Amino acid sequence: MITGKFPALRLRRSRKNDWSRRLIEENNLTPNDFILPIFLIEGKNKKQPIKSMPGVYRYTLDKVLHVIDKAVKKKLPMVALFPYTKIKKKNLLGTEALNEDNLVCRAIQLIKKKFKNEIGIMCDVALDPYTSHGHDGLVRSGYVLNDETIKILINQSLLQAQMGCDVLAPSDMMDGRIGEIRKSLDKNGYHMTQILSYAVKYASSFYGPFRDAIGSKGILKGNKKNYQMDFKNSNEALREVALDIKEGADMIMVKPGLPYLDIIRLVKENFKIPVMAYQVSGEYSLLSNGIDKGLIDQNIILESLISFKRAGANAIVSYYADRLDKILI
C-alpha cells in the first residue's frame, strides 16, 4: 500500500542520484547467485564452439579444469555438467548413462580430485543425452514409460553419487522418481547427496540450442509433451512441486526461466523452498544474438538476470555465469 500523495510524496526524489538509487535497491546479484553450465566432449585439447550459442563451448576433459579453476576464482558456488554423446554411444535404452567410464563420470572424478569441495558439482539425471530417440526415458509406441524409466534413473543417480556428484538434478519429469531416488541414495549411504528436482519443466521451444549442444538435435522422435508440462498451466506446477518436496527434494528448478517468472513466484510464495531458475539456451541465444546484431544493448543481460531474483529465485543457471565480472557492474 502506498501512503501519501503528490506533491508531498515524490518517488522520483530517490531516483535522482546514483548513490540514492543504490541505497534503496531491493534486489541485487552476486556470484553466489549463479550456477555455470559446462558442456563436455570426448577427445583432447578441444574448445569447440557451439554455433547456436554464441560464446559457449564444449570442452574436453583436459580443458575443463581450466574452466573450473576460473569458476572457483570467480567464487561461483556450483557448476552443472552436460555431455555431448557421440551417436555410436547412443541406443534405445540409453545404456551409456550407466557406464562408470562415461564422460560425466570421468569429469566428476577429475574435478573432485583437484578441487575437492571448493565448488559444487551438479549433474542431470535423465537419459536424453544417451538415447538414440532423444527422449528422457524408455519409449514404447511413442510413449515414454514412467516406472520402467525410473529403475534406470535410480542406477544413474547412484553412479553419479558414487563418482562424487554433490547435487543430483532429475530433469526427466517421471512421476515418483524423486522418492525412489532418495530412498536408494539413503539406503546406499548417500544421505548428504542433495536432490535438485526439475519439478517444473515445461515442454518448451526454448530448448533448441541446448539439444544442439548435447547432440540430440535432429534425432528427437516426436515431442516431449506426454511427460513435460503444458506451458498453459500454472496450478499444475504447484502440484508437481508439492509431490517432489514430499518425496525428498532439497531444491526445486523452474525451467525455462524468463517466460515463467510467474511460476517462480508462485513456487516461492507457496513452499518457501530454495528455488532455482534456468535461463535456458533459447533465452541465452536470443539475447546474445540480439546484442551481436545491435538490436539491443548488453545491459539487457543484467536486466533479465535481475528479473529472476525479483521473482524469488535463489540462484540462476546461466550461460552468462562465467562473465559476471563484465555484467554485474
C-alpha positions in Angstrom: 0.0 0.0 0.0 1.3 3.5 -0.9 0.8 6.1 1.7 1.0 9.8 1.0 0.2 11.8 -2.1 1.8 14.1 -4.6 3.3 16.7 -4.3 4.4 15.9 -0.7 5.3 12.4 -2.0 7.7 12.5 -5.0 9.0 9.0 -5.7 11.5 10.4 -8.2 13.4 12.1 -5.3 15.1 8.8 -4.5 15.9 8.2 -8.2 17.8 11.5 -8.8 21.3 10.4 -7.9 23.2 7.2 -8.4 24.1 6.9 -4.7 20.4 7.2 -3.8 19.3 4.6 -6.3 22.0 2.2 -4.9 20.9 2.9 -1.4 17.3 1.7 -1.9 17.9 -1.2 -4.3 15.5 -4.1 -3.4 17.3 -6.8 -5.4 20.9 -7.4 -6.4 23.1 -10.2 -7.7 26.5 -11.6 -6.7 28.4 -14.7 -8.0 26.7 -16.7 -5.2 23.5 -16.5 -7.2 24.8 -18.4 -10.2 25.4 -22.0 -11.5 27.6 -22.3 -14.6 26.6 -25.0 -17.1 29.6 -26.7 -18.8 29.4 -28.9 -21.9 31.8 -31.8 -22.2 33.1 -33.5 -25.3 35.4 -36.5 -25.9 38.9 -36.0 -27.2 41.9 -33.9 -26.3 42.8 -30.2 -26.4 39.4 -29.1 -27.7 37.4 -26.0 -27.0 34.6 -26.4 -29.6 32.3 -23.5 -30.3 28.5 -24.2 -30.3 27.2 -22.4 -33.3 23.7 -21.9 -32.0 25.0 -20.5 -28.7 27.5 -17.6 -29.2 30.3 -17.6 -26.7 29.5 -21.0 -25.4 31.8 -24.0 -25.9 32.2 -27.8 -25.5 35.4 -28.7 -23.6 37.5 -31.9 -23.5 38.4 -33.1 -20.0 42.0 -31.8 -20.3 40.5 -28.3 -20.9 37.7 -28.4 -18.4 39.9 -28.0 -15.3 40.9 -24.5 -16.5 37.2 -23.6 -16.8 36.6 -24.9 -13.2 39.6 -23.0 -11.9 38.2 -19.8 -13.3 34.8 -20.6 -11.8 36.4 -21.1 -8.4 38.3 -17.8 -8.7 35.1 -16.0 -9.6 33.5 -17.6 -6.5 30.8 -19.4 -8.3 29.2 -22.0 -5.9 28.4 -24.7 -8.4 28.8 -25.9 -12.0 26.5 -28.2 -13.9 27.9 -30.8 -16.3 26.3 -31.8 -19.6 27.8 -34.4 -22.0 27.9 -34.3 -25.8 27.4 -38.0 -26.6 28.5 -39.4 -29.9 25.8 -41.2 -32.0 27.6 -44.5 -31.8 27.2 -44.5 -28.0 23.5 -43.8 -28.1 20.9 -46.5 -28.1 17.2 -47.1 -27.4 17.9 -47.8 -23.7 20.4 -45.0 -23.1 22.8 -47.5 -21.5 25.8 -45.1 -21.7 24.2 -43.3 -18.8 25.2 -46.3 -16.6 28.7 -46.6 -17.9 31.1 -45.7 -15.0 33.6 -44.6 -17.6 31.3 -42.2 -19.4 32.2 -38.6 -19.9 30.3 -37.2 -16.9 31.7 -39.8 -14.5 35.2 -39.1 -15.6 34.6 -35.3 -15.3 33.2 -35.6 -11.8 36.2 -37.6 -10.6 38.7 -35.3 -12.3 37.2 -32.1 -10.8 36.8 -33.6 -7.3 40.4 -34.9 -7.3 41.7 -31.4 -7.9 39.2 -29.1 -6.3 37.7 -31.3 -3.5 34.8 -29.3 -2.1 35.9 -25.8 -3.3 33.0 -25.9 -5.8 29.8 -28.0 -6.1 29.0 -30.3 -9.0 25.5 -30.8 -10.3 24.6 -33.5 -12.8 21.3 -34.0 -14.7 19.6 -37.3 -14.1 17.9 -38.1 -17.4 18.5 -40.3 -20.4 18.1 -37.8 -23.3 21.9 -37.3 -23.9 22.2 -41.0 -24.3 19.1 -42.3 -26.2 19.0 -42.7 -29.9 15.4 -41.3 -29.9 16.3 -38.2 -27.9 13.8 -38.8 -25.1 14.4 -38.7 -21.4 13.3 -42.2 -20.8 12.4 -45.6 -22.4 9.9 -45.4 -25.2 7.2 -47.8 -26.3 4.8 -47.0 -29.1 5.7 -43.3 -28.9 5.0 -43.1 -25.2 7.8 -42.5 -22.6 7.4 -45.2 -20.0 7.4 -44.0 -16.4 8.1 -46.8 -13.9 10.5 -48.6 -16.2 12.5 -45.4 -16.8 12.7 -44.7 -13.0 14.5 -48.0 -12.5 17.3 -46.8 -14.8 17.3 -43.3 -13.3 17.9 -44.8 -9.8 21.0 -46.5 -11.1 22.2 -43.4 -12.9 21.8 -41.4 -9.7 23.7 -43.9 -7.6 26.5 -44.0 -10.1 26.8 -40.2 -10.2 26.7 -40.1 -6.4 29.4 -42.7 -6.2 31.6 -40.7 -8.5 31.3 -37.7 -6.2 28.4 -35.6 -7.6 27.1 -33.2 -4.9 23.7 -32.3 -6.4 21.7 -34.7 -8.5 19.2 -33.0 -10.7 16.5 -35.3 -12.1 15.3 -33.4 -15.2 13.2 -36.3 -16.7 9.8 -35.4 -15.3 8.8 -39.0 -14.5 6.2 -39.3 -11.7 7.6 -40.6 -8.4 11.3 -40.6 -9.4 12.4 -38.2 -6.6 11.1 -40.5 -3.8 12.6 -43.6 -5.4 16.0 -41.9 -5.9 16.0 -40.5 -2.4 15.3 -44.0 -0.9 18.1 -45.5 -3.0 20.6 -42.8 -2.1 19.8 -43.2 1.6 19.9 -47.0 1.5 23.4 -46.8 0.0 24.8 -44.3 2.4 24.5 -41.1 0.3 22.3 -39.3 2.9 24.0 -36.0 2.2 23.8 -36.0 -1.6 21.3 -33.3 -2.5 18.5 -33.5 -5.0 17.6 -30.5 -7.1 14.3 -31.6 -8.7 13.3 -30.2 -12.1 9.8 -30.3 -10.7 8.6 -27.7 -13.1 9.9 -28.4 -16.5 7.7 -27.2 -19.4 7.6 -28.7 -22.9 9.2 -25.6 -24.4 10.5 -24.4 -27.7 13.3 -22.6 -25.8 15.4 -25.7 -25.6 16.6 -26.0 -29.2 20.2 -24.7 -28.9 20.8 -27.0 -25.8 19.8 -30.0 -27.8 22.3 -29.0 -30.4 24.9 -28.6 -27.6 24.4 -32.2 -26.3 24.0 -33.8 -29.7 20.3 -34.7 -29.6 19.1 -32.1 -32.1 17.6 -33.7 -35.2 17.2 -37.2 -33.6 14.3 -36.4 -31.3 11.3 -38.6 -32.3 8.1 -36.7 -31.8 7.9 -34.3 -28.8 8.1 -34.4 -25.0 4.5 -33.3 -24.3 3.5 -36.6 -22.7 5.8 -36.0 -19.8 7.0 -32.4 -19.7 4.4 -29.8 -18.5 1.9 -27.9 -20.6 3.0 -24.2 -20.8 -0.6 -23.2 -20.5 -0.8 -24.5 -16.9 0.3 -22.9 -13.6 -1.6 -24.7 -10.8 -0.2 -28.0 -12.1 3.3 -26.7 -11.3 2.3 -26.4 -7.6 1.1 -30.0 -7.6 4.4 -31.1 -9.1 6.4 -29.2 -6.6 4.3 -30.4 -3.6 4.8 -34.0 -4.7 8.6 -33.7 -5.1 9.0 -31.9 -1.8 7.1 -34.8 0.0 9.4 -37.3 -1.8 12.6 -35.6 -0.6 13.6 -32.8 -2.9 16.0 -30.3 -1.3 15.6 -27.7 -4.0 13.3 -27.0 -7.0 14.1 -26.0 -10.5 11.8 -24.0 -12.8 12.7 -24.4 -16.5 12.6 -22.3 -18.7 13.1 -19.2 -16.6 12.2 -15.9 -18.2 8.8 -16.8 -19.7 7.9 -18.4 -16.4 8.7 -15.7 -13.8 5.1 -16.0 -12.5 5.7 -19.7 -11.8 8.9 -19.0 -9.9 7.0 -16.5 -7.7 4.1 -19.0 -7.2 6.5 -21.8 -6.1 8.5 -19.5 -3.8 5.5 -18.0 -2.1 3.7 -21.3 -1.6 6.5 -23.5 -0.4 9.4 -21.4 0.9 11.9 -23.9 -0.5 15.1 -22.9 -2.4 14.0 -22.3 -6.0 16.4 -22.3 -8.9 15.7 -20.8 -12.3 17.2 -22.0 -15.6 17.9 -19.3 -18.1 17.8 -21.8 -20.9 19.7 -22.0 -24.2 16.9 -20.3 -26.2 16.7 -17.4 -23.9 20.5 -17.0 -23.9 20.9 -17.3 -27.7 18.1 -14.8 -28.4 19.7 -12.3 -26.1 23.2 -12.8 -27.3 22.2 -12.7 -31.0 20.2 -9.6 -30.4 23.2 -7.9 -28.8 25.6 -9.1 -31.5 23.2 -7.6 -34.2 22.9 -4.3 -32.4 19.1 -4.8 -31.8 19.5 -4.4 -28.0 22.4 -3.4 -25.8 24.2 -5.7 -23.4 22.5 -4.1 -20.3 19.6 -6.4 -21.2 21.6 -9.3 -19.7 21.6 -7.8 -16.2 18.0 -6.7 -16.6 16.9 -10.3 -17.5 19.0 -11.8 -14.7 17.6 -9.4 -12.0 14.1 -10.4 -13.1 14.8 -13.9 -11.8 15.9 -12.6 -8.4 13.0 -10.2 -8.3 10.6 -13.1 -8.9 12.1 -15.1 -6.0 14.8 -17.3 -7.4 17.6 -18.2 -5.0 20.0 -18.9 -7.9 20.1 -18.9 -11.7 21.6 -21.5 -14.1 23.0 -19.2 -16.8 25.5 -19.4 -19.6 26.5 -15.9 -18.7 27.8 -17.0 -15.3 31.4 -17.1 -16.5 31.2 -13.4 -17.5 29.7 -11.9 -14.4 32.6 -9.5 -13.9 31.5 -7.8 -17.1 27.8 -8.0 -16.3 27.4 -7.2 -12.6 28.9 -3.7 -12.7 
